[in-house]
Amino acid sequence: MPHKRSKEQIIAQILDLCQGEGANKTKIVYQVNSNFRTVMTYLDLLLKKDLLEVIPGYPIIYKTTSEGEIALESLKAVEAIFS
């Protein structure tokens, strides 16, 4: 039986993927191995918390903010404790 990922693990994956150049929604869906509806829920949450920002254009790019990078480091630190 596959190990179910926690909400925090998925958030960390999204924040990690969106660092640097950022990523579009399709890339995020495939890289985090999820679906568009689930990913949109996470993107909405991360945007609301100012952990991601939207870079307008086509396609829209999601980019991790400096606050998001701090959150990602914290998530990685907690995961390291429990792994």
N, C-alpha and C positions, 0 to 999 in steps of 0.2 A: 504494500500500500504506500503510495507516494506521501512524502512529508508535506503537510499543508503549510504554506508560508503565512507568516503573520502580517498584519496590516503594516507594521513598522518595517518589515523586510521589504515589502513592495514599495513603500514610500522611499526607503533608502535606495532601492534599485532605480526608481524614477529620478530622484535627485542626483544620483551618481551619473546616470545616462545624460542628463540635461546640463551637466557642467561643461564649461568651455564653449564650444560652438552651439550647444543646445541640440534639441531634437524635435522632429515633427511628431504628430500624434501617431501616425502609422508606425514609425520606427519604435516609439515607446511601446505600443501594443505588442509588436513582435518581440522586442528585446525583453520585456518583462513577462512574455508568454501569457497574455491575458486577452481580453476582448475590449472593444471600443467602449461599451457601456461602463464596465468596471473601471477602465482607465480614466474615463471622463469624471467619474466620481472622485478619484484621487487627484486629478488635475485641478478640479474645482476647489477641493479642500486646500491643496498646496498654494493655489493662487490667492485664496481668501486669507491664508496665513502669511502671505508675502514670502513664501519659500521658493516660489517660481514666479517668473514674469513672462509675459507674452511679447514676442518680437513680431510685429505685424508684417504681413506679406503673404505670399503664396508659395508653399504652404506656411501656415502659422508655425513659428518655432517657439518652443518652451525652453526657457533657460533658468538654471538655478541661480537664485540671488545670493548675496553674501550671507544673509540670514539663513538661507537654505543650506549653504555650505557648512555653517556652524551646526545646524540641526543634523546634517549628514554625519559630521564628525562625532556628534554625541550618540547617534544611532549606532554607528560602527563601534564606538567604545563600549556601549551596553551589550551589543552582540558578542564582542570579544570576551566579555566577562562570562557569558553563558555558553560559549561554544567550547 
